[in-house]
């Protein structure tokens, strides 16, 4: 009896550990710099088609409509999407195999269209992406006596402008030099990301600023900076 009890306990433990994992396969790649990949908090624009894993029946699709958009990682869609779209580049297509616990679970959805405990398969394309500016202070400055930049302040700065390359590297496209500080008026540079990146900085402070395309050169680009590139 003791041996049977031990085997029974092990069997229960093993059964409890059996959980399905999210499957993610890139079917059409469009490599981009890691900083340009979709992450939590980004606004993503998606075209998709969803089908039941059990029989392949399509239950929803917007392939002939406008993309849907939502903030990634905020629970506005099923968990399988929030998790599966992280790390995706604009223009990439994926197939997501989503277990029921990362989809609609025991309740199902769509008045029976998606049965309870149904595993789902989505073919997804990330067609666009809106990122926010990221500002990291790499060297603290002197902020005594409120010595930080405000709108319309005239300042002089050193900077290096870099383009995020698809292979993960960066390429310098513009820079100042030690004896050639760039004079500018905060808030009037004409590049939103540059204005925001300088605002609030203290004397002597150094920052790394990641600027999304919409806050840089957008769809037009400039010489040496292709359209829709992250800086």
trRosetta pair geometry for C-beta under 8 A, 3 or more apart (Angstrom, degrees):
i j d omega theta_ij theta_ji phi_ij phi_ji
1 4 5.7 -56 -150 37 34 112
1 5 6.4 37 153 -23 67 105
2 5 5.7 -54 -151 33 32 113
2 6 6.6 33 153 -20 65 104
3 6 5.8 -54 -152 33 33 111
3 7 6.5 30 154 -15 66 106
4 7 5.8 -57 -149 39 32 109
4 8 6.2 35 153 -23 66 109
5 8 5.6 -55 -147 35 30 114
5 9 6.4 31 155 -20 64 105
6 9 5.9 -55 -151 33 30 111
6 10 6.6 28 153 -17 64 106
7 10 5.8 -56 -150 37 32 111
7 11 6.4 35 152 -23 65 106
8 11 5.7 -55 -151 32 30 114
8 12 6.7 30 153 -19 63 104
9 12 5.9 -55 -152 34 32 110
9 13 6.5 31 152 -17 65 106
10 13 5.7 -56 -149 37 33 111
10 14 6.3 32 154 -19 67 107
11 14 5.8 -55 -147 36 30 111
11 15 6.3 30 155 -20 64 107
12 15 5.7 -54 -146 36 30 111
12 16 6.3 30 155 -20 63 108
13 16 5.8 -58 -150 35 29 112
13 17 6.7 23 155 -19 63 109
14 17 6.0 -62 -153 34 32 108
14 18 7.2 42 150 -36 63 98
15 18 5.9 -45 -161 9 38 116
19 99 7.8 130 171 116 71 170
19 101 7.5 -53 -157 38 99 151
20 99 3.5 146 97 -97 127 148
20 100 7.8 74 50 23 142 70
20 101 7.2 147 53 25 100 107
20 119 7.2 -90 152 -103 166 122
21 99 7.1 99 46 -17 12 130
22 80 5.7 169 -119 -132 115 81
22 83 5.7 -179 -19 101 174 131
22 84 5.9 -141 174 -74 133 97
22 96 7.0 -26 -173 -164 97 92
22 97 7.0 151 -170 80 46 67
22 98 6.1 2 -126 -112 84 60
22 99 6.8 -107 -77 9 53 91
22 102 5.8 -26 -78 47 104 172
23 95 7.7 -22 118 114 101 86
23 96 6.8 143 83 -166 67 41
23 97 3.1 12 52 48 122 113
23 98 7.7 -117 38 -52 76 37
24 84 5.1 179 -97 -142 114 89
24 94 6.2 -22 -163 -168 80 127
24 95 7.8 157 -153 82 35 53
24 96 5.8 -2 -103 -110 68 72
24 97 7.7 -126 -52 28 36 75
25 94 6.5 143 76 -161 46 72
25 95 4.7 -9 61 56 102 96
25 97 7.8 46 -2 -10 102 99
26 29 5.3 56 149 -79 131 82
26 92 6.0 -48 -143 -172 105 118
26 93 7.3 110 -164 79 60 53
26 94 5.6 -44 -102 -100 50 78
27 93 4.8 -57 68 105 96 102
27 94 6.4 151 8 -119 87 20
27 95 5.6 73 -37 -19 121 96
27 123 7.5 -23 20 -141 152 94
28 91 7.9 -100 120 146 105 72
28 92 6.3 173 91 -154 72 50
28 93 3.9 42 37 33 105 109
28 125 7.8 -2 57 -111 123 97
29 89 7.8 52 -170 46 63 124
29 92 6.0 -2 -134 -120 34 100
30 89 5.1 -145 87 102 85 120
30 90 6.8 -76 100 90 136 49
30 91 3.6 -11 35 96 175 113
30 92 4.8 -138 29 -64 93 72
31 89 6.3 131 -154 -10 15 167
31 166 4.4 92 110 179 96 110
31 167 7.2 42 137 -77 137 45
32 36 4.1 -97 152 87 122 126
32 37 6.2 160 81 -66 110 68
32 89 3.7 152 9 -129 116 125
32 90 6.9 66 -48 29 154 76
32 164 7.6 40 174 126 81 113
32 166 5.3 -61 -108 -119 29 76
32 230 8.0 84 178 8 112 125
33 36 4.6 86 60 4 82 107
33 37 7.7 -131 97 -22 47 80
33 164 3.5 -104 19 166 166 107
33 165 6.0 100 -72 64 107 34
33 166 6.3 -99 -44 -98 62 24
33 168 6.0 133 -132 -107 66 34
33 169 8.0 -107 -108 49 104 31
33 170 7.6 59 -123 -80 143 74
33 230 6.2 -126 55 60 128 128
34 37 5.6 -37 -157 4 41 118
34 168 6.0 38 -14 -120 98 88
35 134 8.0 -125 -158 35 111 144
35 164 5.5 -114 59 -124 115 150
35 210 5.6 -131 -176 -144 136 139
35 230 5.9 -172 104 134 105 152
36 89 6.5 42 111 -126 102 89
36 90 7.5 -75 157 5 106 98
36 129 7.9 114 176 85 73 146
36 131 7.8 -113 -136 -30 49 152
36 164 5.7 159 -36 114 111 143
36 230 4.6 -154 -85 -7 100 144
37 86 7.7 61 143 174 108 51
37 87 5.0 -7 171 -146 138 34
37 88 6.3 131 -160 56 85 25
37 89 5.7 -59 -104 -73 72 67
38 42 5.2 -139 -148 67 70 149
38 44 5.6 33 -132 -90 134 122
38 72 5.9 120 173 -42 108 171
38 85 5.4 -51 106 147 149 90
38 86 6.0 -130 103 -122 89 32
38 87 6.7 -42 60 26 78 19
38 88 4.7 0 22 55 121 82
38 89 7.7 -151 -11 -73 84 22
38 126 6.4 -124 -38 -136 139 153
38 129 5.7 -128 -87 -122 89 133
39 42 5.7 99 55 -14 55 116
39 72 7.0 153 111 92 22 135
39 73 7.6 -7 154 -22 50 141
39 86 5.9 55 -118 -141 48 87
39 87 7.6 66 -81 -53 72 47
40 72 5.7 -129 -116 110 36 91
40 73 3.2 -9 -127 12 90 170
40 74 7.8 131 -162 -45 85 68
40 82 7.8 41 -103 -174 88 93
40 86 6.8 -5 -41 -102 73 116
41 71 6.6 -18 -147 -173 28 101
41 72 6.7 -37 28 66 24 83
41 73 6.3 -31 -28 55 51 126
41 74 7.8 96 -89 -51 44 103
41 132 6.8 -61 142 14 114 121
42 71 7.3 162 85 -150 29 60
42 72 5.1 6 60 25 79 121
42 129 5.7 -5 169 -167 129 96
42 130 6.5 159 -171 76 75 53
42 131 5.3 -29 -118 -96 102 68
42 132 7.7 -143 -100 0 59 78
43 69 5.9 30 174 175 94 111
43 70 7.3 -167 -146 102 65 17
43 71 5.6 -39 -92 -92 66 63
43 72 7.5 -165 -93 -8 16 83
43 129 7.2 145 82 -162 59 46
43 130 3.9 -2 59 54 110 109
44 69 6.4 -176 89 -143 41 69
44 70 6.6 -19 55 61 83 63
44 71 7.9 122 12 -125 77 17
44 72 5.1 63 -10 -53 120 111
44 85 6.0 41 -144 160 175 147
44 126 6.1 -62 -163 -136 109 100
44 128 7.7 152 -163 87 44 56
44 129 5.7 -9 -112 -109 64 76
44 130 8.0 -138 -63 27 29 71
45 67 4.2 72 173 117 89 144
45 68 7.4 172 -150 84 54 33
45 69 4.5 -23 -96 -91 70 100
45 126 7.2 99 70 -165 59 59
45 127 5.1 -73 108 69 101 89
45 128 3.8 13 42 56 132 92
45 129 6.9 -129 19 -61 85 40
45 130 7.9 76 -25 -12 101 89
46 67 5.5 141 58 -166 26 103
46 68 5.7 -28 62 63 87 81
46 69 7.2 148 12 -90 74 46
46 70 8.0 -33 14 24 117 91
46 81 8.0 -10 -103 -157 178 122
46 85 7.4 -71 -87 -109 134 141
46 124 5.8 -25 -163 -161 113 100
46 125 6.9 148 -155 75 60 50
46 126 6.1 -32 -99 -103 77 53
46 127 6.8 162 -104 12 21 88
47 62 6.0 -131 -141 91 64 91
47 63 5.8 85 176 -108 109 54
47 67 5.1 -77 -56 -101 73 86
47 124 7.4 147 82 -157 50 50
47 125 4.6 -7 59 56 98 104
47 127 5.7 62 -8 -30 102 125
48 60 7.7 17 106 112 103 95
48 61 6.9 -140 105 -133 59 53
48 62 6.2 41 48 35 70 93
48 63 7.5 -119 75 -60 21 77
48 68 7.6 -41 16 28 110 113
48 122 5.5 -15 -165 -171 116 108
48 123 6.6 154 -155 82 59 54
48 124 4.7 -8 -104 -105 95 73
48 125 7.3 -163 -72 23 53 65
49 58 6.2 -40 -180 -135 100 116
49 60 7.5 179 -151 98 43 55
49 61 4.1 11 -116 -113 79 104
49 62 7.9 -151 -74 28 59 50
49 63 5.6 -4 -60 -39 106 119
49 122 7.0 157 78 -154 43 59
49 123 4.8 0 53 52 95 101
50 58 6.9 116 82 -153 47 66
50 59 5.7 -50 101 59 99 87
50 60 4.7 13 45 58 113 91
50 61 6.9 -158 23 -69 64 63
50 120 5.9 -8 -167 -176 104 119
50 121 7.2 153 -153 83 56 47
50 122 4.8 -21 -99 -99 79 83
51 56 5.3 0 161 -166 137 42
51 57 5.9 163 -157 80 87 31
51 58 4.7 -49 -91 -90 93 52
51 59 6.6 143 -115 4 37 78
51 120 7.2 149 78 -160 36 71
51 121 5.3 -21 65 65 86 96
51 122 7.9 164 20 -84 62 40
52 55 5.5 17 90 44 119 77
52 56 6.7 -50 69 4 73 11
52 57 4.9 13 25 50 112 86
52 59 6.4 79 -38 -26 87 117
52 114 7.2 177 -87 -123 98 69
52 115 7.7 49 -124 19 133 96
52 118 5.8 -62 -133 -173 97 125
52 119 7.7 93 -168 78 61 58
52 120 6.6 -58 -112 -110 40 63
52 121 7.6 26 115 20 9 88
53 56 8.0 24 -147 -66 18 48
53 97 6.9 76 -100 -147 129 87
53 118 7.2 158 29 174 90 76
53 119 3.9 -32 29 99 143 99
53 120 6.1 -130 -26 -91 94 10
53 121 5.2 117 -83 -28 78 99
54 118 6.8 -85 -9 -142 118 89
54 119 7.1 122 -41 51 79 88
56 121 8.0 -21 -114 44 56 134
58 61 5.9 -6 180 -35 124 119
59 110 6.4 167 177 43 121 172
59 113 5.0 128 -151 157 116 107
59 114 5.8 100 167 -66 170 86
60 110 7.8 -144 -52 -82 113 146
61 64 7.7 49 126 12 105 82
62 65 4.3 -75 -165 56 82 111
62 66 7.3 -49 171 70 119 39
62 67 7.0 120 117 -120 130 32
62 68 6.1 121 28 -24 170 97
67 127 5.1 -141 -73 44 150 133
67 128 6.9 157 64 25 162 100
69 128 7.8 -33 -100 76 118 104
70 74 7.5 -143 160 51 96 109
70 76 4.5 -161 -170 98 129 138
70 77 5.8 134 79 -29 162 109
71 74 4.6 27 98 6 106 138
71 76 6.2 98 52 0 75 141
72 82 6.3 144 -170 -136 67 65
72 85 5.9 -122 -128 91 126 124
72 86 6.9 147 164 -76 133 74
73 82 5.1 119 -94 -163 40 103
73 86 7.3 65 -66 -74 110 112
74 82 7.6 -163 26 -118 37 123
75 79 7.9 -7 -113 -81 67 72
75 82 6.9 -1 -74 -71 37 152
77 81 4.3 -39 117 67 129 142
77 82 6.2 167 71 -47 90 83
78 81 5.3 95 65 7 74 99
78 82 7.3 -144 102 -3 39 91
78 98 6.9 71 120 178 135 153
78 102 6.5 95 156 148 101 62
78 103 5.0 10 -166 -132 150 45
78 104 6.8 -67 -106 -54 128 64
79 82 5.4 -56 -145 40 40 113
79 83 5.9 27 160 -10 73 110
79 102 4.3 -107 83 -153 105 76
79 103 7.6 -103 44 -56 82 28
80 83 6.2 -60 -141 45 25 102
80 84 5.5 15 164 -15 64 123
80 96 5.9 128 158 157 108 130
80 98 3.3 20 -137 -128 162 126
80 99 7.6 168 -86 39 122 53
80 102 4.0 106 -61 131 85 110
80 103 5.6 -1 -6 -72 132 72
80 120 7.2 169 57 66 166 111
80 122 7.5 139 120 11 124 129
81 84 5.9 -59 -124 44 25 104
81 85 5.8 16 178 -16 65 114
81 96 7.2 111 -90 111 55 175
81 98 7.8 -14 -41 -92 61 147
81 122 7.4 -4 -84 52 91 167
81 124 7.7 151 -124 -97 91 155
82 85 7.0 -59 -138 33 13 101
82 86 7.6 25 154 -33 49 102
83 86 6.3 -51 -166 10 34 114
83 102 6.9 -61 27 -156 133 134
84 94 6.8 170 159 127 108 150
84 96 4.3 38 -170 -118 164 129
84 98 7.1 -80 -37 -81 143 102
84 122 7.9 129 92 62 159 123
84 124 7.6 114 118 30 123 154
85 88 5.2 -63 -167 8 60 133
85 94 7.7 -167 -100 34 59 151
85 124 7.1 -94 -89 137 97 153
85 126 6.7 128 -151 -79 103 120
88 92 5.2 -146 -167 67 89 131
88 94 6.5 -83 -109 -31 126 133
88 126 4.8 138 131 -18 128 151
89 92 4.8 94 62 -22 77 121
89 126 7.1 159 94 76 29 135
90 126 5.6 -111 -114 120 42 102
90 127 7.1 24 -157 161 83 16
90 128 6.1 32 -133 -115 118 27
90 129 5.1 -122 -71 4 106 112
90 228 7.7 -98 81 163 156 130
91 125 7.8 -23 -161 -172 22 95
91 126 7.0 -33 16 82 25 82
91 127 7.5 69 -78 -123 42 40
92 125 7.3 -176 96 -144 39 60
92 126 5.6 17 55 37 80 106
93 123 7.0 4 -177 -179 103 85
93 124 6.9 165 -155 88 58 46
93 125 4.6 -24 -100 -95 81 83
94 123 7.5 176 90 -152 46 44
94 124 5.0 -13 60 62 91 97
94 125 7.8 168 18 -82 66 37
94 126 7.9 39 0 -17 106 96
95 121 6.6 -6 -174 -172 95 97
95 122 7.2 165 -154 85 48 48
95 123 5.5 -20 -101 -100 75 67
95 124 7.6 159 -93 19 25 77
96 121 7.0 162 83 -155 55 47
96 122 4.5 -3 54 56 104 97
96 124 6.1 23 -5 1 112 124
97 119 7.2 8 -179 171 80 112
97 120 8.0 168 -157 90 40 46
97 121 5.6 -13 -104 -105 62 82
98 102 5.2 -120 -167 90 91 107
98 103 4.9 111 129 -62 118 106
98 119 6.7 169 88 -164 53 67
98 120 4.7 -14 63 65 106 90
98 121 7.2 178 19 -84 79 30
98 122 6.6 28 -8 1 122 104
99 102 5.4 75 63 21 75 98
99 103 7.0 -157 101 -4 33 101
99 119 5.4 -35 -124 -114 43 96
100 103 5.3 -71 -139 46 36 107
100 104 6.9 -58 -159 59 76 58
100 105 5.6 115 152 -102 89 29
100 106 7.7 89 149 -54 126 43
100 116 7.8 57 -161 164 141 48
100 117 4.6 16 -155 -157 174 42
100 118 5.6 124 -100 59 107 31
100 119 5.5 -78 -43 -70 78 55
100 120 7.7 110 -90 -10 55 84
101 105 5.8 56 -114 -99 45 85
103 114 7.5 -130 147 176 123 140
103 118 6.9 -82 96 84 144 76
103 119 7.2 147 5 -133 145 33
103 120 4.9 129 -111 10 153 123
104 107 6.0 -102 161 73 89 83
104 108 5.4 59 119 -144 128 19
104 109 4.3 -115 -126 -21 155 108
104 114 5.4 89 34 118 152 135
104 116 7.9 -114 110 -120 99 42
104 118 6.9 10 54 49 106 96
104 120 7.9 77 6 -31 95 132
105 108 7.9 -109 79 -39 49 35
105 116 7.5 -25 122 -154 48 72
105 117 7.1 -6 176 -82 35 50
106 116 5.1 12 -171 -159 44 109
106 117 6.0 20 -103 -54 52 82
107 116 6.4 166 70 -108 3 89
108 112 6.9 33 134 -105 144 29
108 113 8.0 157 165 60 107 52
108 114 4.9 176 -167 103 80 74
108 115 5.1 -76 -110 169 135 18
108 116 4.3 -78 -36 -64 104 50
108 117 7.7 -41 -64 9 86 46
108 118 6.3 67 -113 3 88 112
109 113 6.8 -46 101 64 66 93
109 114 4.4 13 52 52 81 123
110 113 3.1 -52 115 42 129 118
110 114 5.1 91 29 7 114 87
112 115 6.8 16 -159 -87 56 64
114 118 5.2 -143 -178 52 78 147
114 120 7.1 -13 -138 -80 122 119
115 118 4.7 114 63 -55 76 118
126 129 6.5 22 170 -56 114 105
130 212 7.0 84 -165 154 48 159
130 214 6.4 4 -133 -5 85 148
131 134 8.0 -44 159 -25 113 99
131 212 3.8 169 67 -84 99 136
131 214 8.0 165 49 24 67 106
131 230 7.5 17 46 -110 150 116
132 212 7.0 56 11 -10 3 132
133 193 5.5 171 -105 -128 123 86
133 196 5.5 110 71 99 171 140
133 197 6.9 -129 -176 -66 134 83
133 209 6.7 -11 -175 -170 104 93
133 210 6.8 161 -161 82 53 63
133 211 5.8 -1 -119 -111 93 58
133 212 6.7 -116 -74 7 56 88
133 215 5.7 -56 -66 68 107 169
134 209 7.1 159 84 -157 56 45
134 210 4.0 8 53 47 106 110
135 196 7.5 -127 -56 134 131 92
135 197 6.0 177 -103 -124 109 66
135 207 5.8 -17 -166 -170 88 128
135 208 7.7 157 -154 82 41 50
135 209 5.3 -4 -106 -108 74 81
135 210 7.9 -141 -63 26 37 68
136 207 6.5 145 77 -160 45 72
136 208 4.7 -10 62 58 102 95
136 209 7.8 -168 27 -74 65 40
137 140 6.4 57 155 -84 129 56
137 205 6.2 -54 -140 -169 106 110
137 206 7.2 109 -163 79 62 53
137 207 5.5 -43 -102 -100 51 79
138 206 4.9 -58 69 105 94 102
138 207 6.4 153 10 -115 85 21
138 208 5.6 70 -34 -17 122 96
139 204 7.4 -93 124 145 111 79
139 205 6.4 169 91 -155 75 44
139 206 3.8 43 36 33 108 108
140 202 7.5 4 179 60 62 132
140 205 6.4 -39 -169 -112 26 84
141 147 7.9 -123 132 105 110 105
141 148 7.9 127 86 -99 127 81
141 201 6.6 71 13 171 152 76
141 202 3.3 176 87 92 117 96
141 203 5.2 165 173 74 120 38
141 204 4.0 151 -134 73 88 75
141 205 3.0 -76 -22 -49 122 78
141 206 7.6 141 -57 -8 97 53
142 147 5.8 -2 112 78 84 139
142 202 5.8 -167 67 155 36 115
142 203 4.7 -32 59 71 95 100
142 204 5.4 59 3 29 89 125
143 146 7.4 -3 174 -120 73 19
143 147 5.8 -166 -145 59 30 79
143 148 5.5 10 -131 -53 91 105
143 202 4.0 -76 -75 -109 79 143
143 203 7.8 173 -74 26 39 76
143 205 8.0 43 -59 -53 91 123
144 147 6.0 16 66 10 52 115
147 202 5.8 73 100 -152 83 83
147 203 4.9 -35 145 -7 123 113
148 200 5.5 1 164 -164 125 42
148 201 6.3 172 -154 86 83 24
148 202 4.7 -48 -93 -85 84 68
148 203 7.9 -119 -87 -17 43 66
149 153 5.0 -147 -152 60 75 147
149 155 5.7 -27 -109 -55 123 146
149 186 5.0 153 169 -75 116 156
149 198 5.9 -54 97 148 163 83
149 199 5.8 -130 101 -134 107 34
149 200 6.2 -53 63 -1 82 15
149 201 5.2 18 13 50 117 74
149 202 7.9 -140 -7 -74 75 25
150 153 5.1 105 57 -31 64 116
150 186 6.6 143 96 81 27 146
150 199 7.4 49 -128 -148 25 82
150 200 8.0 65 -84 -73 50 48
151 186 5.6 -130 -118 109 31 100
151 187 4.0 43 -141 -36 86 151
151 199 6.9 7 -65 -119 69 115
152 185 6.1 -10 -144 -178 39 105
152 186 6.5 -51 12 66 18 83
152 187 6.0 -34 -45 48 53 129
152 188 7.3 62 -100 -19 55 117
153 185 7.1 163 80 -152 35 59
153 186 4.7 21 50 16 85 122
154 183 6.8 1 -175 -169 94 97
154 184 7.6 176 -147 92 56 30
154 185 5.6 -32 -94 -97 65 73
154 186 8.0 -135 -71 -2 19 80
155 183 7.4 169 90 -146 37 54
155 184 6.3 -21 64 64 80 75
155 185 7.9 134 18 -107 73 25
155 186 6.2 52 5 -44 119 100
155 198 6.8 177 63 179 148 127
156 181 3.9 51 168 140 111 131
156 182 6.6 155 -156 72 62 38
156 183 5.1 -30 -96 -90 82 65
156 184 7.8 134 -100 17 37 67
157 176 7.3 143 107 16 65 156
157 181 6.4 138 55 -166 19 90
157 182 5.3 -32 64 60 76 94
157 184 6.9 -31 17 25 109 112
157 198 6.7 -99 -56 -119 156 118
158 176 5.0 -139 -138 77 58 121
158 177 8.0 -97 -131 88 100 6
158 178 7.3 7 -107 -104 134 39
158 181 6.2 -68 -62 -115 69 75
158 182 7.4 136 -96 11 25 92
159 175 6.7 -145 102 -137 55 59
159 176 5.7 70 40 8 62 107
159 182 6.5 -42 19 22 104 138
160 172 6.0 -55 -175 -126 101 109
160 174 7.8 165 -159 94 41 53
160 175 4.3 3 -115 -110 68 109
160 176 7.8 -110 -66 29 53 66
161 172 6.9 104 79 -156 55 63
161 173 5.4 -60 106 63 104 85
161 174 4.1 16 43 59 125 91
161 175 6.5 -152 21 -68 70 61
161 231 6.3 -25 -164 -165 90 120
162 170 4.1 25 169 168 128 122
162 171 6.4 145 -159 68 74 33
162 172 5.4 -43 -98 -91 77 51
162 173 6.9 142 -119 8 24 81
162 231 6.8 137 75 -163 51 67
163 170 6.5 155 71 -161 42 69
163 171 4.7 -20 54 60 99 92
163 172 8.0 -161 12 -71 78 6
163 173 5.4 66 -26 -28 106 122
163 224 8.0 -148 -38 150 140 79
163 225 6.3 -170 -89 -119 123 78
163 226 7.8 85 -153 23 142 85
163 229 5.6 -9 -150 155 101 137
163 230 7.8 116 -161 78 56 54
163 231 6.3 -42 -101 -107 51 68
164 170 5.9 -34 -100 -105 45 84
164 229 6.8 175 49 177 81 86
164 230 4.2 -12 30 81 134 102
164 231 7.0 -143 -9 -89 90 17
165 168 6.9 -32 83 45 86 22
165 169 4.6 -7 52 69 131 76
165 170 6.2 -169 2 -95 93 25
165 171 5.7 84 -53 -16 116 101
172 175 5.9 -17 -171 -33 121 120
173 224 4.7 148 -153 140 111 118
173 225 5.7 87 173 -67 169 90
174 224 7.6 125 -45 101 90 143
176 180 5.4 -151 -169 96 87 88
176 181 6.3 59 168 -124 147 28
176 182 4.9 -120 -78 -31 140 100
177 180 4.5 47 55 32 87 108
184 188 7.5 -176 176 74 83 81
184 189 5.5 17 -171 -92 134 92
184 198 7.4 -109 88 -102 130 177
185 188 4.2 1 89 47 109 121
185 189 7.5 -170 67 -56 61 59
186 189 7.8 -11 -131 -30 29 97
186 195 6.5 113 -171 -150 59 75
186 198 5.5 -143 -116 108 95 118
186 199 5.7 123 -172 -88 120 73
187 195 5.2 86 -102 -155 31 121
187 199 7.0 70 -60 -82 82 115
188 195 7.4 118 6 -104 23 119
189 194 4.5 -101 109 98 159 123
189 195 5.0 -161 27 -64 110 82
189 198 7.5 119 -35 14 139 138
190 194 7.9 9 62 53 54 128
191 194 4.0 60 83 10 109 115
191 195 6.7 170 82 -14 56 84
191 211 7.8 20 157 -170 111 156
191 215 7.4 81 169 154 73 64
191 216 6.1 18 -163 -135 111 47
191 217 7.6 -25 -122 -61 112 64
192 195 5.7 -58 -150 37 32 112
192 196 6.2 21 159 -11 68 109
192 214 8.0 -29 56 125 138 67
192 215 4.3 -100 84 -151 108 80
192 216 7.8 -99 51 -57 81 32
193 196 5.9 -57 -142 43 30 105
193 197 5.9 33 157 -24 65 112
193 209 6.7 146 167 148 95 122
193 211 3.2 75 180 -135 157 122
193 212 7.3 177 -84 40 133 53
193 215 3.6 106 -54 130 95 108
193 216 5.1 -20 19 -70 139 73
193 231 6.9 133 104 65 155 118
194 197 5.7 -57 -143 36 27 114
194 198 6.5 17 161 -13 63 109
194 209 8.0 123 -107 104 40 154
194 211 7.4 0 -49 -94 56 154
194 216 8.0 96 -29 -114 86 69
195 198 6.4 -67 -152 38 25 102
195 199 6.3 31 155 -32 64 109
196 199 5.6 -47 -140 24 33 117
196 209 7.9 150 95 -152 83 134
196 215 7.2 -40 24 -172 131 137
197 207 6.4 176 -178 106 89 139
197 209 3.6 8 -127 -114 127 164
197 211 6.9 -61 -49 -70 130 110
198 201 5.7 -75 -168 8 47 126
201 205 4.6 -154 -170 71 90 131
201 207 6.3 -102 -105 -21 122 131
202 205 4.5 97 57 -32 74 123
210 230 6.8 0 -174 176 89 109
210 231 7.5 163 -157 90 44 49
211 215 5.2 -123 -167 91 91 106
211 216 4.7 108 129 -62 120 110
211 230 7.0 160 80 -165 54 61
211 231 4.4 -12 59 67 107 97
212 215 5.4 74 61 21 75 99
212 216 7.0 -163 96 -3 32 101
212 230 6.1 -32 -119 -115 45 86
213 216 5.6 -76 -137 46 32 102
213 217 6.9 -62 -153 62 72 59
213 218 5.6 108 158 -106 88 30
213 219 7.5 80 157 -54 126 48
213 227 7.5 58 -152 170 132 56
213 228 4.6 -1 -122 -140 164 43
213 229 6.1 113 -92 45 102 28
213 230 6.4 -71 -44 -74 77 52
214 218 6.0 55 -117 -100 37 84
216 225 7.7 -119 146 170 120 143
216 229 7.5 -78 90 78 143 70
216 230 7.8 137 8 -139 149 29
216 231 4.9 136 -110 8 154 127
217 220 6.2 -108 166 73 82 80
217 221 5.0 69 131 -120 126 31
217 222 5.2 -109 -135 -10 144 92
217 225 5.2 102 27 117 161 132
217 227 7.1 -122 115 -116 98 48
217 229 7.2 5 57 46 110 90
217 231 7.8 92 4 -36 97 130
218 221 7.6 -123 76 -43 52 44
218 227 7.0 -28 116 -150 48 83
218 228 7.2 -4 172 -73 32 56
219 227 5.0 22 -170 -162 37 123
219 228 6.0 24 -103 -52 53 90
220 227 6.1 161 66 -103 9 102
221 225 5.1 -168 -161 105 85 75
221 226 5.1 -54 -119 176 149 20
221 227 3.9 -95 -31 -63 109 56
221 228 7.6 -53 -59 6 99 51
221 229 6.9 62 -107 9 103 108
222 225 4.8 31 52 48 80 109
225 229 5.9 -145 -175 53 80 135
225 231 7.5 -7 -139 -79 128 114
226 229 5.1 97 69 -40 79 128
